[in-house]
Amino acid sequence: MFQYHGYLVELEYREYKLPESFPCIALLQGEFSFSPGSSGPLTYLHFHNCVEIGICHAGGKDLYVEDSHERFCTGDISVIPPLPSISLKTGRDRKGRLRISLFQSRGTFKAVLSKWSPGASSLV
């Protein structure tokens, strides 16, 4: 445990072993749960080996990434590289609807992005 934004928190590593043939997974609402205590004080962070893309479809959450804290609201998209510590907290609005996608590597993310929007992969 360590101090983070004034809270004593635990840190967990999550390893996702995705197949090389399709190194991507989508975590849809109802298929994942938020961090333990996600509606109370910040007590938990995680990090993993994948690029994480989050899309907020409705409501909102508090998003913690390393040393920053942002409000993650309807229409927002987050792209987080492998390894930074992150947490989503329920905060004021308990009805946030999110979709999280994990990509095994930055190269896979760029390949998928280039199929969706040619030229956009040069931004990564």
N, C-alpha and C positions, 0 to 999 in steps of 0.2 A: 504494500500500500504506500501511497505517496500523496503529497499535497498538490492539488490542481484547481486553479480558480477559487482557492479558499476552501476546498472540500478535500476530505481524505478519500481517495479512490483506489479501486483495484484495477489492474490492467490484465487483459487476456489476449493471447495470440490465437487467431483462427486460421488454420491452413485449409484451403480449398484445393482439392486435387481434381482438376477438370480434365476431361479427355482432350488429347491433341486434335482430334477430328472436329470437335466443337467446344473450344475452351471458353464457354460463356454460360452463365446461369442467371435466370431472372428470379428474384424473390418478390412475389406478388403479395398484396395485402392478404392476411390470413395464412400465409405460408411461412411467415417468420414472426418472431416476437421481439419486442424492443428490450433493451438492456434491463436487467433486474432493477426495480425501483425507478422505472422511467418516468413516473409522475411525481416523484419526490425530489429531494436534493440529489445532486450529481454524486454518484458513488461508484461508477463503473465506466471504463473505457475499453475499447478493443482495437486491435490492428490486425491486418491480414496480408496475404501475399498477392492480392489481386487489385486491379484498378476497380474502383467502385463508382458507379454512376447512380445518383439518386434523382428522382423526379417527384415533386410534390404536386399531387393532383387536386388536393383540397385541404383546407385547414392550415396547420403549420406545426412545426417542431422547433426546438432550439438545437442547433447543430454546433457541436464542439469539434474542432480539428486542430490538433496540436495546441498552439497558444491563442487561437482565435475562437470567438463565440459569435455566431450569426443567427438570425431568425430565418428559418427555412420555410417559405410561404408558398401558397398556391402559384403554380407556374414556374417556380424556381427549379433549376437543374444544378446539381453539384457533380463535379468530377474530381475524385480523390485518388492520387497515385498509391501504389502499394506502400505499406509500412507506417504512415502517420497514424497516431492514435486518434480515434474518433468516437463520438457518442451522439445519439439523438435523444433529446428529452422532450416529454410531452408539453411542459410549460403551461401556458394559459389556455390553449385550445387542445382539448383531448381528442378531437375528431380528425386528426390529420390522416390523409390517405396518401401513401407513398408507394413507389415502385423502385426497387433496388436491383441493379444489374451488376454482376461481377465478371470481369474479364481476366483471364490468366496472365496476360502480359500487355504491355503498352503496344506492341506490334499487332496483337489481335485486335485491340481497340481501334487502332488506326485503320486496319483492313475493313472492319465493320463500318466505321465512320465514312470511309471513302465510298462504300456502296450506297449509303444513305444520302450522302451529300458530297459529290465529287468536288475536290479542292479543299474541303474542310479538314481533311487529314493533315494538311500542311500546318494547321494550327496546333497540333499536338506535338 
